[in-house]
Amino acid sequence: MGGALAAGQTAAGPLTGRLADRHGQRPVVLVACWLNALAVAALVLAAQARTATLPLALIGLLAGASVPQIGPLARTRLVALAHRAAAGDRVVSAALSLEGTLDEVSFVLGPALVGLAASVARPAVALALAALLLAVCGSAFALHPTAVAAGRAAGRAPRATGAARGPRARMPRAVHAMRLSMVLQGAMFGACQAGITALTERLHQPAQAGLVYAAMGVMSAAAGLSLALVPARIGLPTRWRAAAAALIVLSVPLLFVRSLGALYLVVVVLGVAFAPHLITLFGLTERLVPATRLAESMAFLTSSVVGGQALALALSGRLADAHGPSAAFAVAVGAAVLILAVALTTRAGARPAAPVRAPGPGQDAAADPAPAP
């Protein structure tokens, strides 16, 4: 079931972003959040009725495909509003750091709250509450005035090149490399999750797995918030390579962990590198993609993480069962090595050479060069 949810979100996430780029966030989020709430409710009812696996998986696929992509669209909205206010790159970077931190906090607290509700009541009640929360808060996000203001600001953002004036504008090659890096980041998440689960079970403390993973998320969130303090002279490409190198250095000790205390220590320290890598890629994507495809690109990054995590979790789980926790952690280290290779071989040092403001009603596009970061 988890695989069906992940597959649906991975496949449909960029499509949701593309629709938001074309038609605005408000109608897309409204439809998606209510469809997702209904799909989750249907999933609960089907599970309670002991529905066969295939129909249940199809409902799960729909639930994953209808995820309203609040995180990516919130990033898009923040970026558009910052450009509307003529804010500089440092303000945009700070906004992305804040949003990334909130995303990490929700990633940690969400499962914990659902687990608490499931233990107090029943798992079905927890999922039903999650569906209700999504419908109410998703609607509030869609109806907020910034949904319209952000769309207008995006139309004036000075990022699109002369070859990138339409919704199907061509992506720079560096963007595809960053998406690959996000897939590998998701693979690290999945492999770490599999290794943590396997090791805590071997130590006869399986209940600690969620706490260990949560501790890593909390440290990652703190690191993401502090990223706004990095001096502007340290450019985003440099931050990407530094974060990639840190992922290798801090993940290698996982191969030698044998106790619960050591696991907590190593995983918490490793969390320091996760959010900086994620937030840096969001920042680089914001600078390189055409304004008309920003929501799609942000959603693509998020879907890349989800897809990479699901695939690596399935693979690493099998490796951990056959060869122990270190085999799963080795997948995480290997993914980190590949992330650094991608970062070192990708040129993403500047905005497009000749940015063009997207034309407003009755206006022609006008060149507006922007300085390289």
LINKA-V867953 format. One line per field, one symbol per residue. ss: DSSP state (A for helix, B for strand, O for the rest). A space follows every 50 residues. Layout:
ss=???
This chain:
ss=OAAAAAAAAAAAAAAAAAAAAAAOAAAAAAAAAAAAAAAAAAAAAAAAOO OOAAAAAAAAAAAAAOOOOAAAAAAAAAAAAAAAOOOOAAAAAAAAAAAA AAAAAAAAAAAAAAAAAAAAOOAAAAAAAAAAAAAAAAAAAAAOOAAAAA AAAAAAOOOBBOOOOOOOOOOOAAAAAAAAAAAAAAAAAAAAAAAAAAAA AAOOOOOAAAAAAAAAAAAAAAAAAAAAAOOOOOOAAAAAAAAAAAAAAA AAAAAAOOOAAAAAAAAAAAAAAAAAAAAAAAAAAAAAOOAAAAAAAAAA AAAAAAAAAAAAAAAAAAAAAAAOAAAAAAAAAAAAAAAAAAAAAOOOOO OOOOBBBOOOOOOOOBBOOOOOO
